[in-house]
Amino acid sequence: MSGKVWLIGAGPGDPELLTLKAVRALEQADVVLTDDLVDPAVLEHCPGARVISVGKRGGCRSTPQDFIHRLMQRYARQGRRVARLKGGDPCIFGRGGEEAAWLGARGVAYELVNGITAGLAAATQCGIPLTLRGVSRGVTLITAHTQDDSVLNWRGLAAAGTTLVIYMGVAKLADIRDGLLEGGMTASTPVAMIENASLPSQRECRSHLADMLEAAQGFALKSPAILVIGDVAAASQQVELARSA
Ligand code: SAH
């Protein structure tokens, strides 16, 4: 039996949001390399597998990406079935593209398995429709965190008029606010900040572009969190108001 690597998205946290395909791959895996945003309950689908944590949190030094590549290659060459588990979707700010390219270049068989990305889950779990007829015709997924500290094109993002879904933004709230305001976005644009989306510990903080930093501080917003910026970010509140009227 020749080895293989599945690059699997484990979804946003709630183990019920795993795909059937992810579960089937986990059931067949001999070795699981897991990130730390993955809920331990997900690992119940691979009771016989050897589980290796390659996460970047918990006070440990991050596992170098190159080391993860080599581990996957080594186990696959031994004929093992390797599940590389990542939070959300493997190809949304998840290095799935890099890992797939690395494996492909060395002739290691791999398969990408979709997961529900945190940005989509966070909005839906709060009743925010990221697209809404007459309100939002599109969505832009961005990260506030860049490897080279390059600046985003805030003016372009503000002008596009699509809903913004921002990953890794908690430490960059002031930059995001300033960039979008200077880029021409209205100060009263609704903002929703969603922490631990889909988990029992999920919390959401609603605010507006101009006061999002103070709101987040008052709320003690912590990572992991998703920011949704745009008119739809007030939508579920409108639904609530309509219901109670
Ligand atoms: N591949 C992942 C993203 C990894 S980047 C995906 O598709 O979801 C890590 C960032 O994802 C975090 O900083 C945070 O912005 C977001 N994130 C991941 N899980 C989250 C969760 N349960 N709730 C809110 N944000 C989350």
Residues whose N, C-alpha, C, O or C-beta is under 5 A from the ligand:
A	BS01	SAH	P12 G13 G87 G88 D89 I92 F93 G94 I116 T117 A118 G119 I166 Y167 M168 G169 I194 E195 N196 A197 P224 A225 I226
